[in-house]
């Protein structure tokens, strides 16, 4: 039976929402939006997440062509159980405080202070010279867009949600996985940018991890009970 578009969409949507809310990149988007124009931050973060989702789904789509769909199905099922147990373990260890928010804020503060110190030493003449010497990409994109994109993209690389997306796309319809992932990323990133730190600080990382763990285990059970390519 061919993988279902609806199955890939719904699983990707639910998984991405619970994986991204309370994630480092979620907090980074919220903090960046407090210090830079929201439109640029939203554009940079969302572009990075869309690229990452499409790239991950593409890797998952290629996998069954290299390995039999039976084996990719078994690997995906195993990943769901591993991530489910991992998320539950992380959730039970959490004490309720938003430690990750504080950690991300500290890292970004160090970057902001460094950039601020450098900007104070620049003169107008130096600024004009720097502008002429900007790299190719910087002539077309704002430095804020590049910063938001790079922080988000590299923050997501190798993350649990990326690996899960690869596994999901290997077992479900990759177009459904991409569509569900992009919609979920858009919702989460927009909420982070518009809500800012006030919203991010109210998110319980413990509840997010526990909810993610339950969802991953549910997907694992559904995958175990179904055959390759089925719902």
GITA-V639270 format. One record per residue. N is the residue number from 1. RES is the residue in one small letter. PHI is phi as a letter, one per 20 degrees, with the letter a starting at -180 (* if undefined). PSI is psi in radians with two decimals (* if undefined). OMEGA is omega in whole degrees, 0 to 359 (* if undefined). Layout:
# GITA-V639270
((N	RES	PHI	PSI	OMEGA) (N	RES	PHI	PSI	OMEGA))
This chain:
# GITA-V639270
((1	x	*	2.34	182) (2	x	f	2.56	178) (3	x	g	2.47	184) (4	x	e	2.33	176) (5	x	f	-0.76	180) (6	x	f	-0.69	179) (7	x	f	-0.77	178) (8	x	f	-0.68	181) (9	x	f	-0.90	184) (10	x	f	-0.71	179) (11	x	f	-0.76	180) (12	x	f	-0.72	180) (13	x	f	-0.90	182) (14	x	f	-0.79	182) (15	x	f	-0.75	183) (16	x	f	-0.71	179) (17	x	g	-0.86	182) (18	x	f	-0.47	179) (19	x	f	-0.58	186) (20	x	e	-0.57	178) (21	x	f	2.14	181) (22	x	n	0.07	178) (23	x	f	2.86	180) (24	x	g	-0.72	182) (25	x	f	-0.50	176) (26	x	f	-0.83	179) (27	x	f	-0.68	180) (28	x	f	-0.74	179) (29	x	f	-0.71	180) (30	x	f	-0.75	182) (31	x	f	-0.74	179) (32	x	f	-0.65	182) (33	x	f	-0.34	178) (34	x	f	-0.36	187) (35	x	d	-0.18	181) (36	x	c	2.89	177) (37	x	g	2.27	185) (38	x	f	-0.66	182) (39	x	f	-0.74	180) (40	x	f	-0.71	179) (41	x	f	-0.79	179) (42	x	f	-0.77	180) (43	x	f	-0.77	181) (44	x	f	-0.83	181) (45	x	f	-0.79	183) (46	x	f	-0.67	177) (47	x	f	-0.76	179) (48	x	f	-0.74	181) (49	x	f	-0.63	177) (50	x	f	-0.76	178) (51	x	f	-0.76	180) (52	x	f	-0.74	179) (53	x	f	-0.81	180) (54	x	f	-0.71	180) (55	x	f	-0.77	181) (56	x	f	-0.77	180) (57	x	f	-0.61	178) (58	x	f	-0.71	177) (59	x	f	-0.70	178) (60	x	f	-0.61	179) (61	x	f	-0.61	180) (62	x	f	-0.55	185) (63	x	g	-0.83	180) (64	x	f	-0.33	177) (65	x	f	-0.33	179) (66	x	e	-0.59	179) (67	x	c	2.65	180) (68	x	f	2.58	180) (69	x	g	-0.51	178) (70	x	f	-0.79	181) (71	x	f	-0.67	178) (72	x	f	-0.59	177) (73	x	f	-0.77	180) (74	x	f	-0.70	179) (75	x	f	-0.74	179) (76	x	f	-0.75	178) (77	x	f	-0.77	179) (78	x	f	-0.73	180) (79	x	f	-0.72	179) (80	x	g	-0.78	180) (81	x	f	-0.72	180) (82	x	f	-0.84	180) (83	x	f	-0.57	178) (84	x	f	-0.84	179) (85	x	f	-0.71	179) (86	x	f	-0.82	181) (87	x	f	-0.71	178) (88	x	f	-0.70	179) (89	x	f	-0.79	178) (90	x	f	-0.66	180) (91	x	f	-0.74	180) (92	x	f	-0.43	179) (93	x	f	-0.42	182) (94	x	f	2.48	179) (95	x	e	0.05	178) (96	x	o	-0.39	180) (97	x	e	2.62	182) (98	x	e	1.32	181) (99	x	f	-0.65	182) (100	x	f	-0.65	177) (101	x	f	-0.79	179) (102	x	f	-0.68	180) (103	x	f	-0.81	179) (104	x	f	-0.71	180) (105	x	f	-0.70	179) (106	x	f	-0.74	179) (107	x	f	-0.78	181) (108	x	f	-0.58	177) (109	x	f	-0.71	179) (110	x	f	-0.70	179) (111	x	f	-0.76	181) (112	x	f	-0.74	180) (113	x	f	-0.68	179) (114	x	f	-0.79	179) (115	x	f	-0.62	180) (116	x	f	-0.68	179) (117	x	f	-0.67	180) (118	x	f	-0.66	183) (119	x	f	-0.51	180) (120	x	f	-0.48	183) (121	x	e	-0.11	182) (122	x	e	2.49	172) (123	x	d	2.96	181) (124	x	f	-0.66	179) (125	x	f	-0.71	179) (126	x	f	-0.63	179) (127	x	f	-0.72	179) (128	x	f	-0.70	179) (129	x	f	-0.76	179) (130	x	f	-0.71	182) (131	x	f	-0.65	179) (132	x	f	-0.45	183) (133	x	e	0.15	181) (134	x	f	2.55	176) (135	x	f	2.86	184) (136	x	g	-0.86	183) (137	x	f	-0.62	184) (138	x	f	-0.32	178) (139	x	f	-0.33	183) (140	x	d	-0.42	181) (141	x	c	2.56	177) (142	x	f	2.54	177) (143	x	g	-0.53	179) (144	x	f	-0.71	177) (145	x	f	-0.81	180) (146	x	f	-0.73	180) (147	x	f	-0.83	180) (148	x	f	-0.71	180) (149	x	f	-0.86	185) (150	x	f	-0.72	179) (151	x	f	-0.75	181) (152	x	f	-0.80	184) (153	x	f	-0.89	182) (154	x	f	-0.40	175) (155	x	f	-0.51	180) (156	x	e	-0.36	185) (157	x	f	2.16	180) (158	x	m	0.09	180) (159	x	f	2.81	180) (160	x	g	-0.69	181) (161	x	f	-0.60	179) (162	x	f	-0.81	180) (163	x	f	-0.69	179) (164	x	f	-0.64	178) (165	x	f	-0.71	178) (166	x	f	-0.83	180) (167	x	f	-0.68	181) (168	x	f	-0.72	180) (169	x	f	-0.43	178) (170	x	f	-0.41	185) (171	x	d	-0.35	181) (172	x	d	3.13	178) (173	x	f	2.05	185) (174	x	f	-0.55	179) (175	x	f	-0.68	176) (176	x	f	-0.67	179) (177	x	f	-0.77	179) (178	x	f	-0.80	181) (179	x	f	-0.84	179) (180	x	f	-0.70	180) (181	x	f	-0.73	181) (182	x	f	-0.75	178) (183	x	f	-0.76	179) (184	x	f	-0.75	179) (185	x	f	-0.72	180) (186	x	f	-0.75	180) (187	x	f	-0.84	183) (188	x	f	-0.77	182) (189	x	f	-0.71	178) (190	x	f	-0.72	178) (191	x	f	-0.71	180) (192	x	f	-0.77	182) (193	x	f	-0.75	181) (194	x	f	-0.65	182) (195	x	f	-0.51	178) (196	x	m	-2.79	185) (197	x	f	-0.55	181) (198	x	f	-0.71	178) (199	x	f	-0.77	182) (200	x	f	-0.66	182) (201	x	f	-0.32	181) (202	x	e	-0.13	182) (203	x	f	2.27	178) (204	x	e	1.89	180) (205	x	f	-0.56	180) (206	x	f	-0.84	181) (207	x	f	-0.62	179) (208	x	f	-0.79	180) (209	x	f	-0.75	180) (210	x	f	-0.73	179) (211	x	f	-0.71	178) (212	x	f	-0.73	180) (213	x	f	-0.78	180) (214	x	f	-0.74	181) (215	x	f	-0.78	179) (216	x	f	-0.72	178) (217	x	f	-0.66	178) (218	x	f	-0.77	177) (219	x	f	-0.66	179) (220	x	f	-0.74	179) (221	x	f	-0.74	179) (222	x	f	-0.72	180) (223	x	f	-0.62	180) (224	x	f	-0.65	182) (225	x	f	-0.35	180) (226	x	d	2.87	178) (227	x	e	3.04	178) (228	x	g	2.25	177) (229	x	n	0.01	179) (230	x	d	2.95	178) (231	x	f	*	*))
